[in-house]
Amino acid sequence: MLIRKIETFLRRTGMPPTKFGRLATHDPRFVLDLRMGRTPRPHTETRVEHFMNTYHEGHDAH
């Protein structure tokens, strides 16, 4: 499940959920919406997975 992977990523990096949403999807409410049951589109899910896989601490710009 994507939300579990995101929650693990957030704990590991210490990144706030709103910052994650802004950087990964340009939507600061993305993580909150997932927590509330939102189902992302396949393309969005792929984009978020790519963001987490290529994120390097200290480098916010992608």
PDB file with one MODEL, atoms N, CA, C and O in Angstrom:
MODEL        1
ATOM      1  N   MET A   1       0.836  -1.196   0.000  1.00  0.00           N
ATOM      2  CA  MET A   1       0.000   0.000   0.000  1.00  0.00           C
ATOM      3  C   MET A   1       0.872   1.247   0.000  1.00  0.00           C
ATOM      4  O   MET A   1       1.847   1.330   0.746  1.00  0.00           O
ATOM      5  N   LEU A   2       0.525   2.197  -0.822  1.00  0.00           N
ATOM      6  CA  LEU A   2       1.335   3.401  -0.974  1.00  0.00           C
ATOM      7  C   LEU A   2       1.428   4.180   0.333  1.00  0.00           C
ATOM      8  O   LEU A   2       2.508   4.652   0.689  1.00  0.00           O
ATOM      9  N   ILE A   3       0.322   4.323   1.050  1.00  0.00           N
ATOM     10  CA  ILE A   3       0.357   5.141   2.263  1.00  0.00           C
ATOM     11  C   ILE A   3       1.343   4.563   3.283  1.00  0.00           C
ATOM     12  O   ILE A   3       2.006   5.325   3.987  1.00  0.00           O
ATOM     13  N   ARG A   4       1.453   3.252   3.376  1.00  0.00           N
ATOM     14  CA  ARG A   4       2.420   2.651   4.311  1.00  0.00           C
ATOM     15  C   ARG A   4       3.845   2.998   3.915  1.00  0.00           C
ATOM     16  O   ARG A   4       4.672   3.312   4.771  1.00  0.00           O
ATOM     17  N   LYS A   5       4.133   2.944   2.626  1.00  0.00           N
ATOM     18  CA  LYS A   5       5.468   3.300   2.147  1.00  0.00           C
ATOM     19  C   LYS A   5       5.766   4.770   2.433  1.00  0.00           C
ATOM     20  O   LYS A   5       6.876   5.124   2.830  1.00  0.00           O
ATOM     21  N   ILE A   6       4.767   5.613   2.226  1.00  0.00           N
ATOM     22  CA  ILE A   6       4.944   7.047   2.490  1.00  0.00           C
ATOM     23  C   ILE A   6       5.183   7.284   3.973  1.00  0.00           C
ATOM     24  O   ILE A   6       6.082   8.040   4.339  1.00  0.00           O
ATOM     25  N   GLU A   7       4.393   6.650   4.829  1.00  0.00           N
ATOM     26  CA  GLU A   7       4.552   6.835   6.276  1.00  0.00           C
ATOM     27  C   GLU A   7       5.947   6.407   6.714  1.00  0.00           C
ATOM     28  O   GLU A   7       6.564   7.078   7.541  1.00  0.00           O
ATOM     29  N   THR A   8       6.454   5.302   6.172  1.00  0.00           N
ATOM     30  CA  THR A   8       7.808   4.847   6.492  1.00  0.00           C
ATOM     31  C   THR A   8       8.827   5.878   6.022  1.00  0.00           C
ATOM     32  O   THR A   8       9.767   6.204   6.748  1.00  0.00           O
ATOM     33  N   PHE A   9       8.643   6.386   4.815  1.00  0.00           N
ATOM     34  CA  PHE A   9       9.536   7.410   4.265  1.00  0.00           C
ATOM     35  C   PHE A   9       9.536   8.651   5.153  1.00  0.00           C
ATOM     36  O   PHE A   9      10.594   9.209   5.442  1.00  0.00           O
ATOM     37  N   LEU A  10       8.354   9.083   5.585  1.00  0.00           N
ATOM     38  CA  LEU A  10       8.257  10.284   6.422  1.00  0.00           C
ATOM     39  C   LEU A  10       8.980  10.086   7.753  1.00  0.00           C
ATOM     40  O   LEU A  10       9.681  10.984   8.219  1.00  0.00           O
ATOM     41  N   ARG A  11       8.811   8.910   8.365  1.00  0.00           N
ATOM     42  CA  ARG A  11       9.502   8.635   9.631  1.00  0.00           C
ATOM     43  C   ARG A  11      11.013   8.608   9.426  1.00  0.00           C
ATOM     44  O   ARG A  11      11.765   9.150  10.236  1.00  0.00           O
ATOM     45  N   ARG A  12      11.449   7.983   8.354  1.00  0.00           N
ATOM     46  CA  ARG A  12      12.891   7.841   8.088  1.00  0.00           C
ATOM     47  C   ARG A  12      13.547   9.185   7.820  1.00  0.00           C
ATOM     48  O   ARG A  12      14.658   9.435   8.287  1.00  0.00           O
ATOM     49  N   THR A  13      12.875  10.055   7.074  1.00  0.00           N
ATOM     50  CA  THR A  13      13.474  11.327   6.679  1.00  0.00           C
ATOM     51  C   THR A  13      13.131  12.471   7.629  1.00  0.00           C
ATOM     52  O   THR A  13      13.818  13.492   7.640  1.00  0.00           O
ATOM     53  N   GLY A  14      12.076  12.311   8.426  1.00  0.00           N
ATOM     54  CA  GLY A  14      11.626  13.406   9.279  1.00  0.00           C
ATOM     55  C   GLY A  14      10.911  14.507   8.512  1.00  0.00           C
ATOM     56  O   GLY A  14      10.705  15.602   9.035  1.00  0.00           O
ATOM     57  N   MET A  15      10.535  14.219   7.281  1.00  0.00           N
ATOM     58  CA  MET A  15       9.873  15.205   6.432  1.00  0.00           C
ATOM     59  C   MET A  15       8.408  15.357   6.845  1.00  0.00           C
ATOM     60  O   MET A  15       7.718  14.360   7.055  1.00  0.00           O
ATOM     61  N   PRO A  16       7.931  16.600   6.961  1.00  0.00           N
ATOM     62  CA  PRO A  16       6.513  16.804   7.247  1.00  0.00           C
ATOM     63  C   PRO A  16       5.650  16.344   6.065  1.00  0.00           C
ATOM     64  O   PRO A  16       6.070  16.452   4.913  1.00  0.00           O
ATOM     65  N   PRO A  17       4.453  15.835   6.346  1.00  0.00           N
ATOM     66  CA  PRO A  17       3.561  15.355   5.268  1.00  0.00           C
ATOM     67  C   PRO A  17       3.241  16.418   4.221  1.00  0.00           C
ATOM     68  O   PRO A  17       3.144  16.105   3.034  1.00  0.00           O
ATOM     69  N   THR A  18       3.076  17.677   4.649  1.00  0.00           N
ATOM     70  CA  THR A  18       2.734  18.716   3.679  1.00  0.00           C
ATOM     71  C   THR A  18       3.898  18.982   2.728  1.00  0.00           C
ATOM     72  O   THR A  18       3.688  19.212   1.537  1.00  0.00           O
ATOM     73  N   LYS A  19       5.114  18.951   3.247  1.00  0.00           N
ATOM     74  CA  LYS A  19       6.293  19.144   2.394  1.00  0.00           C
ATOM     75  C   LYS A  19       6.416  17.984   1.404  1.00  0.00           C
ATOM     76  O   LYS A  19       6.709  18.191   0.226  1.00  0.00           O
ATOM     77  N   PHE A  20       6.191  16.767   1.892  1.00  0.00           N
ATOM     78  CA  PHE A  20       6.226  15.608   1.003  1.00  0.00           C
ATOM     79  C   PHE A  20       5.238  15.792  -0.133  1.00  0.00           C
ATOM     80  O   PHE A  20       5.582  15.596  -1.299  1.00  0.00           O
ATOM     81  N   GLY A  21       4.021  16.166   0.197  1.00  0.00           N
ATOM     82  CA  GLY A  21       3.001  16.360  -0.832  1.00  0.00           C
ATOM     83  C   GLY A  21       3.386  17.419  -1.849  1.00  0.00           C
ATOM     84  O   GLY A  21       3.199  17.239  -3.052  1.00  0.00           O
ATOM     85  N   ARG A  22       3.931  18.537  -1.348  1.00  0.00           N
ATOM     86  CA  ARG A  22       4.353  19.607  -2.265  1.00  0.00           C
ATOM     87  C   ARG A  22       5.452  19.123  -3.207  1.00  0.00           C
ATOM     88  O   ARG A  22       5.398  19.373  -4.411  1.00  0.00           O
ATOM     89  N   LEU A  23       6.452  18.425  -2.655  1.00  0.00           N
ATOM     90  CA  LEU A  23       7.587  17.996  -3.474  1.00  0.00           C
ATOM     91  C   LEU A  23       7.220  16.853  -4.423  1.00  0.00           C
ATOM     92  O   LEU A  23       7.661  16.833  -5.572  1.00  0.00           O
ATOM     93  N   ALA A  24       6.426  15.918  -3.950  1.00  0.00           N
ATOM     94  CA  ALA A  24       6.132  14.715  -4.742  1.00  0.00           C
ATOM     95  C   ALA A  24       4.993  14.910  -5.736  1.00  0.00           C
ATOM     96  O   ALA A  24       5.023  14.350  -6.833  1.00  0.00           O
ATOM     97  N   THR A  25       3.984  15.704  -5.358  1.00  0.00           N
ATOM     98  CA  THR A  25       2.790  15.804  -6.210  1.00  0.00           C
ATOM     99  C   THR A  25       2.300  17.232  -6.426  1.00  0.00           C
ATOM    100  O   THR A  25       1.302  17.444  -7.114  1.00  0.00           O
ATOM    101  N   HIS A  26       2.991  18.213  -5.846  1.00  0.00           N
ATOM    102  CA  HIS A  26       2.559  19.615  -5.895  1.00  0.00           C
ATOM    103  C   HIS A  26       1.214  19.810  -5.199  1.00  0.00           C
ATOM    104  O   HIS A  26       0.464  20.727  -5.535  1.00  0.00           O
ATOM    105  N   ASP A  27       0.912  18.947  -4.228  1.00  0.00           N
ATOM    106  CA  ASP A  27      -0.345  18.999  -3.478  1.00  0.00           C
ATOM    107  C   ASP A  27      -0.026  18.798  -2.003  1.00  0.00           C
ATOM    108  O   ASP A  27       0.196  17.667  -1.570  1.00  0.00           O
ATOM    109  N   PRO A  28       0.001  19.891  -1.212  1.00  0.00           N
ATOM    110  CA  PRO A  28       0.359  19.751   0.197  1.00  0.00           C
ATOM    111  C   PRO A  28      -0.622  18.887   1.004  1.00  0.00           C
ATOM    112  O   PRO A  28      -0.279  18.426   2.092  1.00  0.00           O
ATOM    113  N   ARG A  29      -1.812  18.668   0.493  1.00  0.00           N
ATOM    114  CA  ARG A  29      -2.804  17.853   1.202  1.00  0.00           C
ATOM    115  C   ARG A  29      -2.766  16.382   0.793  1.00  0.00           C
ATOM    116  O   ARG A  29      -3.574  15.589   1.277  1.00  0.00           O
ATOM    117  N   PHE A  30      -1.851  16.010  -0.083  1.00  0.00           N
ATOM    118  CA  PHE A  30      -1.824  14.662  -0.641  1.00  0.00           C
ATOM    119  C   PHE A  30      -1.797  13.574   0.431  1.00  0.00           C
ATOM    120  O   PHE A  30      -2.613  12.653   0.397  1.00  0.00           O
ATOM    121  N   VAL A  31      -0.859  13.672   1.388  1.00  0.00           N
ATOM    122  CA  VAL A  31      -0.732  12.634   2.420  1.00  0.00           C
ATOM    123  C   VAL A  31      -1.975  12.612   3.300  1.00  0.00           C
ATOM    124  O   VAL A  31      -2.483  11.538   3.623  1.00  0.00           O
ATOM    125  N   LEU A  32      -2.469  13.778   3.691  1.00  0.00           N
ATOM    126  CA  LEU A  32      -3.684  13.832   4.507  1.00  0.00           C
ATOM    127  C   LEU A  32      -4.848  13.175   3.770  1.00  0.00           C
ATOM    128  O   LEU A  32      -5.613  12.411   4.359  1.00  0.00           O
ATOM    129  N   ASP A  33      -4.976  13.474   2.485  1.00  0.00           N
ATOM    130  CA  ASP A  33      -6.055  12.878   1.695  1.00  0.00           C
ATOM    131  C   ASP A  33      -5.909  11.355   1.627  1.00  0.00           C
ATOM    132  O   ASP A  33      -6.905  10.637   1.717  1.00  0.00           O
ATOM    133  N   LEU A  34      -4.675  10.858   1.469  1.00  0.00           N
ATOM    134  CA  LEU A  34      -4.464   9.404   1.468  1.00  0.00           C
ATOM    135  C   LEU A  34      -4.857   8.802   2.810  1.00  0.00           C
ATOM    136  O   LEU A  34      -5.476   7.740   2.869  1.00  0.00           O
ATOM    137  N   ARG A  35      -4.493   9.489   3.879  1.00  0.00           N
ATOM    138  CA  ARG A  35      -4.847   9.013   5.227  1.00  0.00           C
ATOM    139  C   ARG A  35      -6.357   8.959   5.412  1.00  0.00           C
ATOM    140  O   ARG A  35      -6.864   8.160   6.199  1.00  0.00           O
ATOM    141  N   MET A  36      -7.073   9.813   4.684  1.00  0.00           N
ATOM    142  CA  MET A  36      -8.533   9.862   4.779  1.00  0.00           C
ATOM    143  C   MET A  36      -9.214   8.930   3.773  1.00  0.00           C
ATOM    144  O   MET A  36     -10.441   8.905   3.677  1.00  0.00           O
ATOM    145  N   GLY A  37      -8.410   8.162   3.024  1.00  0.00           N
ATOM    146  CA  GLY A  37      -8.999   7.175   2.134  1.00  0.00           C
ATOM    147  C   GLY A  37      -8.893   7.446   0.654  1.00  0.00           C
ATOM    148  O   GLY A  37      -9.368   6.651  -0.157  1.00  0.00           O
ATOM    149  N   ARG A  38      -8.277   8.560   0.283  1.00  0.00           N
ATOM    150  CA  ARG A  38      -8.114   8.864  -1.150  1.00  0.00           C
ATOM    151  C   ARG A  38      -7.290   7.774  -1.826  1.00  0.00           C
ATOM    152  O   ARG A  38      -6.320   7.271  -1.260  1.00  0.00           O
ATOM    153  N   THR A  39      -7.685   7.421  -3.033  1.00  0.00           N
ATOM    154  CA  THR A  39      -6.938   6.451  -3.839  1.00  0.00           C
ATOM    155  C   THR A  39      -6.280   7.211  -4.985  1.00  0.00           C
ATOM    156  O   THR A  39      -6.970   7.816  -5.806  1.00  0.00           O
ATOM    157  N   PRO A  40      -4.945   7.184  -5.048  1.00  0.00           N
ATOM    158  CA  PRO A  40      -4.274   7.923  -6.115  1.00  0.00           C
ATOM    159  C   PRO A  40      -4.388   7.212  -7.461  1.00  0.00           C
ATOM    160  O   PRO A  40      -4.557   5.994  -7.524  1.00  0.00           O
ATOM    161  N   ARG A  41      -4.293   7.984  -8.517  1.00  0.00           N
ATOM    162  CA  ARG A  41      -4.268   7.409  -9.864  1.00  0.00           C
ATOM    163  C   ARG A  41      -2.952   6.655 -10.043  1.00  0.00           C
ATOM    164  O   ARG A  41      -1.960   6.971  -9.385  1.00  0.00           O
ATOM    165  N   PRO A  42      -2.941   5.668 -10.924  1.00  0.00           N
ATOM    166  CA  PRO A  42      -1.708   4.898 -11.150  1.00  0.00           C
ATOM    167  C   PRO A  42      -0.501   5.776 -11.511  1.00  0.00           C
ATOM    168  O   PRO A  42       0.608   5.530 -11.037  1.00  0.00           O
ATOM    169  N   HIS A  43      -0.717   6.793 -12.344  1.00  0.00           N
ATOM    170  CA  HIS A  43       0.392   7.679 -12.723  1.00  0.00           C
ATOM    171  C   HIS A  43       0.936   8.423 -11.508  1.00  0.00           C
ATOM    172  O   HIS A  43       2.149   8.569 -11.357  1.00  0.00           O
ATOM    173  N   THR A  44       0.044   8.891 -10.648  1.00  0.00           N
ATOM    174  CA  THR A  44       0.458   9.603  -9.441  1.00  0.00           C
ATOM    175  C   THR A  44       1.217   8.669  -8.514  1.00  0.00           C
ATOM    176  O   THR A  44       2.233   9.050  -7.932  1.00  0.00           O
ATOM    177  N   GLU A  45       0.725   7.454  -8.380  1.00  0.00           N
ATOM    178  CA  GLU A  45       1.404   6.475  -7.535  1.00  0.00           C
ATOM    179  C   GLU A  45       2.825   6.213  -8.046  1.00  0.00           C
ATOM    180  O   GLU A  45       3.767   6.131  -7.257  1.00  0.00           O
ATOM    181  N   THR A  46       2.971   6.084  -9.350  1.00  0.00           N
ATOM    182  CA  THR A  46       4.291   5.868  -9.952  1.00  0.00           C
ATOM    183  C   THR A  46       5.199   7.059  -9.681  1.00  0.00           C
ATOM    184  O   THR A  46       6.372   6.888  -9.349  1.00  0.00           O
ATOM    185  N   ARG A  47       4.658   8.261  -9.821  1.00  0.00           N
ATOM    186  CA  ARG A  47       5.439   9.478  -9.587  1.00  0.00           C
ATOM    187  C   ARG A  47       5.909   9.570  -8.136  1.00  0.00           C
ATOM    188  O   ARG A  47       7.051   9.946  -7.871  1.00  0.00           O
ATOM    189  N   VAL A  48       5.028   9.224  -7.201  1.00  0.00           N
ATOM    190  CA  VAL A  48       5.365   9.267  -5.777  1.00  0.00           C
ATOM    191  C   VAL A  48       6.439   8.222  -5.452  1.00  0.00           C
ATOM    192  O   VAL A  48       7.381   8.503  -4.711  1.00  0.00           O
ATOM    193  N   GLU A  49       6.290   7.023  -6.008  1.00  0.00           N
ATOM    194  CA  GLU A  49       7.295   5.968  -5.804  1.00  0.00           C
ATOM    195  C   GLU A  49       8.651   6.445  -6.330  1.00  0.00           C
ATOM    196  O   GLU A  49       9.676   6.255  -5.675  1.00  0.00           O
ATOM    197  N   HIS A  50       8.652   7.060  -7.505  1.00  0.00           N
ATOM    198  CA  HIS A  50       9.902   7.566  -8.081  1.00  0.00           C
ATOM    199  C   HIS A  50      10.515   8.635  -7.174  1.00  0.00           C
ATOM    200  O   HIS A  50      11.724   8.633  -6.943  1.00  0.00           O
ATOM    201  N   PHE A  51       9.692   9.539  -6.665  1.00  0.00           N
ATOM    202  CA  PHE A  51      10.182  10.581  -5.763  1.00  0.00           C
ATOM    203  C   PHE A  51      10.872   9.960  -4.553  1.00  0.00           C
ATOM    204  O   PHE A  51      11.978  10.364  -4.194  1.00  0.00           O
ATOM    205  N   MET A  52      10.228   8.985  -3.927  1.00  0.00           N
ATOM    206  CA  MET A  52      10.803   8.365  -2.728  1.00  0.00           C
ATOM    207  C   MET A  52      12.077   7.601  -3.055  1.00  0.00           C
ATOM    208  O   MET A  52      13.025   7.611  -2.269  1.00  0.00           O
ATOM    209  N   ASN A  53      12.108   6.940  -4.205  1.00  0.00           N
ATOM    210  CA  ASN A  53      13.278   6.148  -4.588  1.00  0.00           C
ATOM    211  C   ASN A  53      14.484   7.002  -4.965  1.00  0.00           C
ATOM    212  O   ASN A  53      15.623   6.550  -4.852  1.00  0.00           O
ATOM    213  N   THR A  54      14.243   8.226  -5.410  1.00  0.00           N
ATOM    214  CA  THR A  54      15.343   9.071  -5.862  1.00  0.00           C
ATOM    215  C   THR A  54      15.643  10.217  -4.907  1.00  0.00           C
ATOM    216  O   THR A  54      16.550  11.007  -5.168  1.00  0.00           O
ATOM    217  N   TYR A  55      14.904  10.327  -3.806  1.00  0.00           N
ATOM    218  CA  TYR A  55      15.104  11.419  -2.856  1.00  0.00           C
ATOM    219  C   TYR A  55      16.443  11.263  -2.135  1.00  0.00           C
ATOM    220  O   TYR A  55      16.794  10.184  -1.657  1.00  0.00           O
ATOM    221  N   HIS A  56      17.169  12.364  -2.074  1.00  0.00           N
ATOM    222  CA  HIS A  56      18.427  12.397  -1.324  1.00  0.00           C
ATOM    223  C   HIS A  56      18.305  13.507  -0.287  1.00  0.00           C
ATOM    224  O   HIS A  56      18.011  14.653  -0.626  1.00  0.00           O
ATOM    225  N   GLU A  57      18.531  13.166   0.963  1.00  0.00           N
ATOM    226  CA  GLU A  57      18.406  14.145   2.044  1.00  0.00           C
ATOM    227  C   GLU A  57      19.273  15.367   1.753  1.00  0.00           C
ATOM    228  O   GLU A  57      20.421  15.259   1.322  1.00  0.00           O
ATOM    229  N   GLY A  58      18.678  16.533   2.007  1.00  0.00           N
ATOM    230  CA  GLY A  58      19.413  17.768   1.773  1.00  0.00           C
ATOM    231  C   GLY A  58      19.259  18.300   0.369  1.00  0.00           C
ATOM    232  O   GLY A  58      19.760  19.381   0.058  1.00  0.00           O
ATOM    233  N   HIS A  59      18.572  17.556  -0.493  1.00  0.00           N
ATOM    234  CA  HIS A  59      18.330  18.003  -1.865  1.00  0.00           C
ATOM    235  C   HIS A  59      16.839  17.968  -2.131  1.00  0.00           C
ATOM    236  O   HIS A  59      16.302  16.957  -2.583  1.00  0.00           O
ATOM    237  N   ASP A  60      16.165  19.093  -1.843  1.00  0.00           N
ATOM    238  CA  ASP A  60      14.710  19.150  -1.980  1.00  0.00           C
ATOM    239  C   ASP A  60      14.265  19.309  -3.420  1.00  0.00           C
ATOM    240  O   ASP A  60      13.185  18.842  -3.784  1.00  0.00           O
ATOM    241  N   ALA A  61      15.052  19.940  -4.226  1.00  0.00           N
ATOM    242  CA  ALA A  61      14.630  20.204  -5.613  1.00  0.00           C
ATOM    243  C   ALA A  61      14.797  18.934  -6.456  1.00  0.00           C
ATOM    244  O   ALA A  61      15.814  18.244  -6.376  1.00  0.00           O
ATOM    245  N   HIS A  62      13.791  18.651  -7.249  1.00  0.00           N
ATOM    246  CA  HIS A  62      13.849  17.510  -8.177  1.00  0.00           C
ATOM    247  C   HIS A  62      13.549  17.992  -9.574  1.00  0.00           C
ATOM    248  O   HIS A  62      13.544  17.197 -10.514  1.00  0.00           O
TER     249      HIS A  62
ENDMDL
END
